Amino acid sequence: MSPNQRDRACGRVLKAVVLSAIACACVSAAGCGDHPPGDSAARSALPPMQTPVGPIPGPERQPARPPNPYHGERGGMTEGRTLFVHFNCVGCHGGRAGGGMGPSLRDVDWLYGDTDAQIFNSIAEGRDQGMPAWGTKLNDDQIWKLVAYIKSLRTPDEPNPPS
Amino acid sequence: MTRRLRFPLLGAMVGGAVAAVSCGDPENMLSPAGSAARRIAHLGWFVLLTFSVVTIVMWGLVFWLAARRRGTLAHHLPWNAPEDRRWIVIGGFAIPVLVLGTIFVVMLKSMAAFPMGDDEMHATAAEVRVIGHQWWWEVQYPAVRAQDTIVTANEIHIPAGRPIDIELRSSDVIHSFWVPRLHGKVDLFPGQVVNRIRVEADAPGRYYGQCSEYCGPQHAHMLLLVSADRPADYQAWLDRQRAPAAAPGQAFAERGREVFMTGQCALCHSIRGTEAQGKVGPDLTHIGSRAGIASNSLRNDTASLAAWVTHAQSLKPSAIMPNITAFTGEDLRALVAYLQGLK
């Protein structure tokens, strides 16, 4: 190898090293976002929704509802679980409400809001893209039991939780 | 490959190509069944033949050159000798301009034959409205009186020999309407955009189409049937479809009606003339008269109907139809009998 050739080879190696260093820097800069370390495996790639989109844009225009009579009541949650299976909510939302062809009810994302009244309205009036209006089939009492069951998901009170 | 095999194989390939073109299977754009599709097929054949000629000439030149060029550069003129430049001018410029220019003009002529402008297309109300859903086609025949409007799904009937305007919309994502034997593709857009397509079938027959814009995991199971009927049959079909659902004739089907109304079916599906007014899934008023279910991905028979009700998510995963398994066998059979009776 002549000195001239050696110089050229060294130059090529140096160029490759510099370029890969830049590439590494870019990748790590893109990779280290603002999420806390150690949390990435447990969470999906998308951040949780901060505000529900609601059925129509603008301020809330849903009927107001009284507080859930079964709030925090074990009996209501268990009956809600029975209704959840009996009326085939499991057909779309999954056997333990973890999602199937319909959205998961166990996760933190609530497109139409997660208050008792908002969940009641989602069940009673139906939502876009597949949720039928159950208000014609279920009475208010049954819907409140379903709401109680849905709110109990991921809490120690959940009846028949996934093992 | 032996020399003996070469000609039979070539013959089989040509024969296969001819058979594919001429056998007229339901989605073959090279066997057009309407004036619009014929114009597109003619253009396709013209372009195919032109490019075949160009390809054959170019390969001939390559082989000729390969066979002819021997020896060193000293025996040949350099590439940039003045007398060789005319090859670049003729072969690299004049001939491509001529060929591509001709194709461009022929294509413009074909396009000019279609109704293009909004004014022309929207001068009259469309007879049929098609709304794309993930993953099925809602079909409406709008009428002046709301109760005369026909709502059905996945199956369009048109009179043979008469152009029909179809209005295209989408409820969710972009779909594309393509019945290859009748016309080219036109997209269905969500929102305010309303497209139109004017189709005409020469003769009565069944023409299949398919969503041709990827619209999600079940895009391939979004088939559409266009049935071209004789004018009298078309009118009879319209009259039948306009009527509300007939009451079930026998006790078994009546039991099926009860299962439908008291179970979850009625929440998502409509059957005109009953209390079932769900708007989530396809209208089932005359489901028994349709050729297919699940957007024509299954035949409309007893086994498919029962399988679809209990295991839609296995047949068409993530379709909007859930698995509904909480039936007794007798109830399921009654339900299927009721649906089949909705002619």
Interface residues (C-beta under 8 A of the other chain):
Chain A: H86 F87 N88 G91 C92 G100 M101 G102 G126 Q129 G130 M131 P132 A133 W134 T136 K137
Chain B: D172 Q264 L267 C268 G278 V280 Q313 P317 S318 A319 I320 P322 N323 I324 T325 A326
